[in-house]
Structures are given as C-alpha cells and as structure tokens.
C-alpha cells in the first residue's frame, strides 16, 4: 500500500508564532508515528520560519519509521542531512523567499548540479528523491542524475480534481509510467487531502509514498491528530481495493 508520510512543518509554524516549545515538534513527530503514519517529513528553510535545523537534529534519533527531509541543496542543508542521515532526502528547487514549494526541477538545465548533489547525498547511504512536475523530458532526464525516486508535485491535480478528476489525474498517470520505465520510484505531494487522495492513489500506478502536511494538520484541528491520520490511511487502503 502507498505509505503516508506526515509533514509537520505547520506544527512548527504554530510553535514559532508564540515562541517557546509549545506545541512540541518532537512529540508531534513521535505521535504521528504512534498513530500509524509510516513516515515523517520536514522541510527546513534557511530562515527557519517553521522547522528549524535543530528540530531535524532532535527528531532524527527518535523515529522508528522513515524520516524524509526536504529542501534546497545549499551547503548548509547538505551538511545537515549528512549529519543526521535520514532515510530519504527530497530535493526541492525553491529559493529561500518562496511561501511554499511551487515548481519542480528542470533536470536538463540543472543536470550537472544535480548529479553532483545526488552523488554526495547517496554517499551517506541516503535515498534521494527529486521534486518534479509532469514534464516528460524532465522525468526522462531525472534518472541520469542518479536519483532513486521522483516526487510528483500535485497542486495542479488538486486544483483540477473538483472539476474533472479523470482529466486532472491523466498527466500523473503518464508521469508514473515514465518514471517506472526509467527505473525511478514514485512519491507525490502538495495539496493532497481527504477529498482527492483516494482517487489519486487509485489512479496512479506504482505510487510508493505520499507526503501530506497542510491539509492533514488542518484536519487535525477538527478531528484530532490520531483520528485524522487514520482517516488518511483509510483513504489509501480504499485505493487498493
């Protein structure tokens, strides 16, 4: 079944709004795991406006499931992941000032850069995924970087789902097939939620993992974190039937 990784950036955003240590980010990560999530995702940015580099260091030794650290491969970021050695690093091409990740890698223009970065990270025994859009040329070129997986950027799917689900998911099906042809594992994330997740997971072949943060943490305000994680897991279970 497709694995659920919970992105806890928004927990850190709430903590940072007040200062101090409430809510406790480490406790939230461990609770996500305890409540059934198969992974925890964080995306530290240079300004540390939500997850801080120290949070990554604090969380890493305590998780029993997968730890996925996302980010732009600056030297500081690379040193961080080499230090904590998460199970997966997802490389995202976002500059420091963006509000949220909003584009995938151009693996043709950035080929040389990505090859060096991917080789360096894999040298620490870490699986590498590249944040990607449904661009056939870029997906074909992703394999040449040495990456293990790609993570499809699903905002466009989420926007189109309410109007025409089949048309919205079609490019992702093609992208998934192309990833498989190139020997790349497949992850997905961004704006997936309780309404659109099941259809996406049922439609897209070979989907190994979804990373969900904003929607899931927002739902948890109404339903509670444990119940919300179970609701998302049931959507993924239903997709396999």
Buried (B, 14 or more C-beta within 10 A) or exposed (E): EBBBBBBBBBBBBBBBEEEEEEEBBBBBBBBBBEBBBBBBBBBBBBEEBBBBBEBBEBBBEEBEBBBBBBBBBEEEBBEBBBEBBBBBBBBBBBEEEEEBBEBBBBBEEBBEBBBEBBEBBBEBEBBBBBBBBBBEEBBBBBBBBBBBBBBBBBBBBBEBBEEEBEEBBBBBBBBBBBBEEBEBBBBBBBBBBBEBBBBBBBBBEEBBBBBBBBBBBEBBEEBEBBEBBBBBBEBBEEBEE
